[in-house]
Amino acid sequence: MLKNLFLLGCSFSVFASPPENINNYENYQLIKGPAKYAAVGRMYQLKSDPCIYLEMFKANKTKRFCQLGDSGMDLEKDYPSVYAARLTVSLGGIAFIAAAPWSEQQCNIDIDKFEIYCKPTGR
């Protein structure tokens, strides 16, 4: 009886496992809504794919970004010479550096328009 009462006084937290194995991701970040609101989307890169994925939950839309705007650089075709670094996610979009031995680009993905814009950094 005492053992049963003790169990009633304890609280347990149960977490659902992620839909996919997190070990498959190179980068994974949730796009949070305004303070105190749940995630509105996610950005990720798979270990098996250097392209950047943007998924917005409400729009039920996912887009894969490989071509880096008008820069002529392509994460898929030029990998591993070209890669995304310093990925930062916010409600304003996804910002990152596209690094290559011959050029560096500052890229931004507009999460509302699902478009990518890149410009040279001069490095």
The 8 nearest C-alpha neighbors of each residue, nearest first, counted from 0:
[[1, 3, 2, 4, 5, 6, 7, 8],
 [0, 2, 4, 3, 5, 6, 7, 8],
 [1, 3, 5, 0, 4, 6, 7, 8],
 [4, 2, 0, 6, 5, 1, 7, 8],
 [3, 5, 7, 1, 6, 2, 0, 8],
 [4, 6, 2, 8, 3, 7, 1, 9],
 [7, 5, 3, 9, 8, 4, 2, 10],
 [6, 8, 4, 5, 9, 3, 10, 2],
 [7, 9, 5, 6, 4, 10, 3, 11],
 [10, 8, 6, 7, 11, 5, 4, 12],
 [9, 11, 8, 12, 7, 6, 13, 5],
 [10, 12, 13, 9, 6, 14, 8, 7],
 [13, 11, 14, 10, 15, 9, 16, 8],
 [12, 14, 11, 15, 16, 10, 17, 9],
 [15, 13, 16, 12, 17, 11, 18, 10],
 [14, 16, 17, 13, 18, 12, 19, 20],
 [15, 17, 14, 18, 19, 20, 13, 21],
 [18, 16, 19, 15, 20, 21, 14, 22],
 [19, 17, 16, 20, 15, 21, 23, 22],
 [20, 18, 17, 21, 23, 16, 22, 24],
 [19, 21, 22, 23, 17, 18, 24, 16],
 [22, 20, 23, 24, 19, 17, 27, 18],
 [21, 23, 20, 24, 25, 46, 19, 45],
 [24, 22, 21, 46, 20, 45, 25, 47],
 [25, 23, 45, 46, 26, 22, 21, 44],
 [24, 26, 46, 45, 44, 23, 27, 43],
 [27, 25, 44, 43, 24, 28, 45, 42],
 [26, 28, 43, 42, 24, 44, 25, 29],
 [29, 27, 42, 41, 43, 30, 26, 88],
 [28, 30, 41, 31, 40, 38, 42, 27],
 [31, 29, 40, 41, 38, 39, 89, 88],
 [30, 32, 38, 39, 29, 37, 33, 90],
 [31, 33, 36, 38, 39, 37, 34, 30],
 [32, 34, 36, 35, 31, 90, 37, 38],
 [33, 35, 36, 32, 31, 37, 38, 90],
 [34, 36, 33, 37, 32, 31, 38, 39],
 [37, 35, 32, 34, 33, 38, 31, 39],
 [36, 38, 32, 31, 39, 35, 33, 34],
 [37, 39, 31, 30, 32, 40, 29, 36],
 [40, 38, 30, 56, 32, 31, 55, 37],
 [41, 39, 55, 30, 56, 54, 38, 29],
 [40, 42, 29, 30, 54, 28, 53, 55],
 [43, 41, 53, 28, 52, 27, 29, 54],
 [42, 44, 27, 26, 52, 51, 28, 45],
 [45, 43, 26, 51, 25, 24, 49, 50],
 [44, 46, 24, 48, 47, 25, 23, 43],
 [45, 47, 25, 24, 48, 23, 44, 49],
 [46, 48, 45, 49, 23, 24, 44, 25],
 [47, 49, 45, 50, 46, 44, 75, 51],
 [50, 48, 74, 75, 44, 45, 51, 47],
 [51, 49, 65, 64, 74, 48, 75, 44],
 [52, 50, 64, 44, 63, 43, 49, 65],
 [53, 51, 63, 43, 42, 62, 64, 44],
 [52, 54, 42, 62, 61, 41, 63, 55],
 [53, 55, 61, 41, 40, 60, 56, 42],
 [56, 54, 40, 60, 58, 57, 59, 39],
 [55, 57, 59, 40, 58, 39, 54, 60],
 [56, 58, 59, 55, 39, 40, 60, 54],
 [59, 57, 60, 56, 55, 54, 61, 40],
 [60, 58, 56, 57, 55, 61, 54, 40],
 [61, 59, 58, 55, 54, 62, 56, 57],
 [60, 62, 54, 53, 55, 63, 52, 59],
 [63, 61, 53, 52, 64, 54, 60, 113],
 [62, 64, 52, 51, 50, 65, 53, 61],
 [65, 63, 51, 50, 66, 52, 62, 67],
 [66, 64, 50, 74, 73, 75, 67, 63],
 [67, 65, 73, 68, 64, 72, 74, 71],
 [66, 68, 72, 73, 70, 65, 117, 69],
 [67, 69, 116, 70, 117, 115, 66, 71],
 [68, 70, 71, 67, 117, 116, 72, 66],
 [71, 69, 72, 68, 67, 117, 118, 104],
 [72, 70, 69, 73, 67, 68, 66, 77],
 [71, 73, 70, 67, 66, 74, 77, 81],
 [72, 74, 66, 65, 76, 75, 77, 67],
 [75, 73, 65, 78, 77, 50, 81, 76],
 [74, 76, 73, 78, 65, 77, 49, 50],
 [77, 75, 73, 78, 74, 65, 72, 81],
 [78, 76, 81, 73, 74, 80, 75, 79],
 [79, 77, 80, 81, 74, 75, 76, 82],
 [78, 80, 81, 77, 82, 74, 49, 75],
 [79, 81, 78, 99, 77, 82, 100, 98],
 [82, 80, 99, 78, 79, 77, 98, 74],
 [81, 83, 98, 97, 74, 79, 78, 84],
 [82, 84, 97, 96, 98, 95, 85, 81],
 [83, 85, 96, 86, 95, 97, 82, 98],
 [86, 84, 95, 96, 87, 83, 94, 97],
 [87, 85, 95, 84, 94, 88, 93, 83],
 [88, 86, 94, 93, 95, 85, 89, 92],
 [87, 89, 93, 92, 30, 94, 86, 28],
 [90, 88, 91, 92, 30, 93, 87, 31],
 [89, 91, 92, 30, 32, 31, 88, 110],
 [92, 90, 89, 109, 110, 93, 88, 111],
 [93, 91, 109, 110, 89, 90, 108, 88],
 [92, 94, 88, 108, 107, 87, 89, 95],
 [95, 93, 107, 87, 86, 106, 92, 108],
 [96, 94, 86, 85, 106, 84, 105, 87],
 [95, 97, 105, 84, 104, 83, 98, 106],
 [98, 96, 83, 104, 82, 103, 84, 105],
 [97, 99, 103, 82, 81, 96, 83, 102],
 [98, 100, 81, 102, 101, 80, 103, 97],
 [99, 101, 102, 80, 98, 81, 103, 122],
 [102, 100, 99, 103, 98, 122, 80, 81],
 [103, 101, 99, 100, 122, 98, 104, 119],
 [102, 104, 98, 122, 97, 120, 99, 119],
 [105, 103, 119, 97, 118, 120, 96, 117],
 [104, 106, 96, 118, 117, 120, 95, 119],
 [107, 105, 117, 95, 116, 94, 96, 104],
 [108, 106, 94, 116, 93, 115, 109, 117],
 [107, 109, 115, 93, 92, 114, 110, 116],
 [108, 110, 92, 114, 113, 112, 111, 115],
 [111, 109, 92, 113, 112, 108, 91, 93],
 [110, 112, 109, 113, 92, 114, 91, 55],
 [111, 113, 114, 109, 110, 108, 115, 92],
 [114, 112, 110, 109, 111, 108, 115, 62],
 [115, 113, 109, 112, 108, 116, 110, 111],
 [114, 116, 108, 107, 68, 109, 67, 117],
 [117, 115, 68, 107, 106, 108, 114, 118],
 [118, 116, 106, 105, 68, 104, 67, 107],
 [117, 119, 104, 105, 120, 106, 116, 70],
 [120, 118, 104, 121, 103, 105, 117, 102],
 [121, 119, 104, 122, 103, 105, 118, 102],
 [120, 122, 119, 103, 102, 104, 118, 105],
 [121, 120, 103, 102, 119, 104, 101, 98]]
